[in-house]
């Protein structure tokens, strides 16, 4: 029996209160974008709070690309929105991806009390759980960065991670089926949402596509995540 305790919270406020090993979850789409970028050969992903921060960091970071949205919408002048489809179409190998989003990156920046911090989404869920389980910390806090009743994919991912960490059962397939049949996913699947290609949905809701986790560390006052496979 694991001695690990797993707690759940949500949003930026929840992230600011989270302690122990903290996992910030953003399925649609911040940390799905991160995972696809890293899988495509991006060297790292820098997480910032504002578009101005992203532009300033890009000026100081050779071979960097920005992925950004504000209130879920594309930012004029920035080619890549918060979209894994767009990341897959871009040349990211050897580049740094600078990310600004309205939920995931904000929650990471708020999680100052974490003893260790991970960014996660469904595509890296099992790998994230394995990395944490290897350390067997006393407390893990899972933060669904989205809003209850709307961004249910983050809460499904949190429940899946909790089941993996605690060795309990969870009907992931059934939960994903319910998600896909819901009004929000049905609307997104029509491909009419600005900055949200319909293909983003399948790319984001494919569990455990990648076998790496994404630890977040402070590098010279900036938060950066990488792909980690040594666990």
N, C-alpha and C positions, 0 to 999 in steps of 0.2 A: 504494500500500500504506500503510495507516494505521500510524503509529508507536505507536499506543495498545496498552498491555498490559492485558488483562482477567484479573482473578483472582477466584476463587470461595471463599466461606467460608459458614458458617452459624451460627445461634444467637446468643445474647447474647454469649457469649465470642468468637465470630468477629467480631461487630460491634465489640467493644472493641479488637480488634487491627487492624481494617481501616483502610487509609490511602488517600490519593489522593482522587479523587471516589468517594464511597461511596453505593451504592444499597441501601436497606433494602427488602426485598420481603416483603409479607404479602398473599397473594391471598385467603385465607379467614380473616379478612375485613377486617382493620383498614384497609388502604389502598385497598381497594375501597369501604369505607364512606366514607373521606375523599373519594374521587373523586366518588361519587354526591352527597354533601353539597355539594361545591363546584359540581358541575354544576347542582344545584338552587338555587344562589344563596347558599349559605353564604359568609360573608366570609372565613373562615379556619378552620383546625383546629388547636387547641392539643393537644399531646401530653404526657401526664403519666404518672407512674409508679404512683401509688396512687389508690384511690378517694377517700381523704381529700384528696389534692391536687386532684382534680377538683372536689370540693365546695367547697373553699376558693377555687379560682380562679373558680368560678361566682358566688360571693358578690361577687367583685370585678369581674366582667365583665358589664356590662349586655347583655341580649338574648343570653344564652348557653344552650346545651343540652348535656347530658352524654350521651355514648354510652360504656357501660362493660361489661366482663365481667371475671370473676375465674376463672381456671382454665377458661375457655371457657363459664362459666355466667352467666346474668343476675344482676344485683345488685339485691336487694330495695330498692324505693323509687326506682329509676332506670328510667324508662319505656323508654328505647331501649337495647337491648343492642348487641352488636357486629354489627349486621345492616343491610345495605343495603336490604332490604325495609322495615324499620322507618324508616329514614332517608327513603326515598321517600314514606312515608305521613305524615311529620312536616312541620311548617311550619318550614323552615330558612332560607328566603330572608332575607338581611340579618342572620342570627344567626351567632354563633361556635359551632363544635362543639368540645367538649372531650372528648378521647378517652383512655380508659385500657384497654389490652388486655394480655394476658399474654405476647405475643410481639412484635408489630410495634412498639408504642410503647416497650417495654423495650429493644429493639435500637437504636432511634433514640437513646434517651437514653444508650446505652452507646458510641455511635460518636463518641467525643470526638476521635479522631485524624484525622477526615475534613477534607480541605481544602475540600470542598463536599459537601453531603448532600442526597439525594433520597429520598423515599418513593415506592414503586411497587407496582403490581399489574398483572395482565394487561390491565385496562381502559385503562391509560395507558402500556403498555409501549413502543409505537412512538414516541409523543411524547416519552417520557423518553429514548429512544435518540437521537432527532434533536437534542434539546437538548444532550445530552452530546457527540455527534459534532461539533456546530458548534464547540465549544470544543477538541476533539481533545486532551484531557489525556493525559499520559504514562501514567497509571495509573488504572484504574477497578476498584473492588472491589465485586462483587455479593454481597450478603448475603441468603441465604435464611433468613428469621427462624424458620421452622418446623423440625421435627425430621426428619432423614433417615429414610426408611422409613415415615413417617406423613404428613407434610405435603408430599407430593411436588409439589403444585401450585406451591409456592414455587421448587422446583428447576427445574421446567419453565419457569417465567417467567424464571429466571436464565439458562437455556440460550438461550431465545428472545432475551433482551436481548443476550447475548454475540454471538449470530449477527448481530443487527442492527448492533451496534457494529463488528464485524469484517468484515462483508460476506460471511459464510459461510452455508451452507444449514442449515435446521433444519425438521424436519417437525412444525410446531406442531399441525396438525390431527390427525395421528396420535397425538401425545403427549396431546392433550386427550381423544381418544377412549379411549385406554388409561386415563387418569385417571377418566373418567366410568364406565367399566366395572369399575373397581376396587371392592373391598369397602367402603372408606370412603365414597366418593362415592355408591355405591348405598344405603348406610345413611342418609346425609344426605338423599338424594333422597326418602326415605320420610317426611320431615318429622316425625320422632319425637324429634329431639334438642332438648333445652330451649334456647330462645333462638336456634334456628337454623331459620327457616322454609325449607321446601324450595326456594322461589323464590330464596333467597340463592345457591344453587348456579349457576343460569343467569346471574344478575346478575354473579357473580364470574368465571365462566369464559367470558365474552364478550370476546375480545381486541380491544384498540384501539377501544373504544367512544367514548372521549373524546380530543380532540386538544389536551390540555394536559398538562404535567408538573407535579410537585409538589415544588418545592424546599423544604427545611427550613432555617429560620434561627433564630438566637437573638434573642429580643426581650425585653429586660429580665430575662434569666436564665431565660426560658421558651422552649421550642421550639415553633415554629409553622410550619405549612405552608400554602401558598396554591396556587391554580391559576395557572400561568405559560404564556402562549402566545407570548411574544416570543422566538422562536428560529427 
